[in-house]
Amino acid sequence: IGTRLTFNDTNDTDLLALVTIDLDTGSQFYSIEADRRIGASWEVELQARFFVNADDRSDPLTIFDQEDYLQLTLRRFF
């Protein structure tokens, strides 16, 4: 299940979210990306990725079990 929301505002705000669930192993993957302009020359962005229940050795996602990721970025344009 995934969705992209674009808010059509002057700050160019958008959100991308994804959830995947393996029905055989129960492993789950969550992904979120969001960004927004702050004024005319700044932008803030959030990226997050999480793996849940990916600890079964027969599951291909096992190699990513300890690879959760969170990043917050502040950019300045000139």
N, C-alpha and C positions, 0 to 999 in steps of 0.2 A: 504494500500500500504506500503510495507516495502522493505528494501534492506540492504545488508551487503556488504561492500567493504573492501577487504583486499589487501593492496598495495604491498605485496611481496617485501618489502624493508628490509634493514638491521636493521631498527629501529622498525620492527614489527608493523607498523601503520595499524589500522583498524577503520572502522566507521560502526555503525548500526543505521539506521533511520527508523522510523515508523510513519505513519499518518493514523488515523482512523476517519471517518466521519459517524455519524448516519444520514441516509437519512430521517428519520421520524422527529427527533427533531432538527437537524442541529448542535448538539454538536460535538466537535472535540477534539481529543487527539493527541498530538505530543510527540515523544520520540526520543532522540538522545543520543548515547553513542559513545565515541571516545577515543582511547588510543594510546600512542606512547612511545617507549623507548627513553631515552636520555642517550646516552653512554652505558656503560656496567652495571651500577648499579642503574639507576634511571628510573622511568616511570611516565608519567603524564596521568591522565584520567579525562574526562569530562562526566558527566551524567546530562541530563536535561529532565524534563517531564512537559508538559503544558496542561491544560484543557481550552478550549475556548467554549463559548456559552453553558455552562452546567448549566444554571440558571433557566431552566424551571422545576417547581416542579414535573412534571410527568416524567422527565428524570431520570433514575437510576444513572447517573453520577453527579447529583446535589450535592451529599455528597462530591464530590471531587473538586467542583468549586473553593475553596480557597486553594487547595493543590499543587500548582505549586512547582517545585523542581529544584534546580540547585546546582551541587556539582562539585568542582574541587579538585582532589586529586593528591598529589605528593608523590611517594613511593621511598624508597631506599632499595635496596637488598644488602645483605652482606653474 
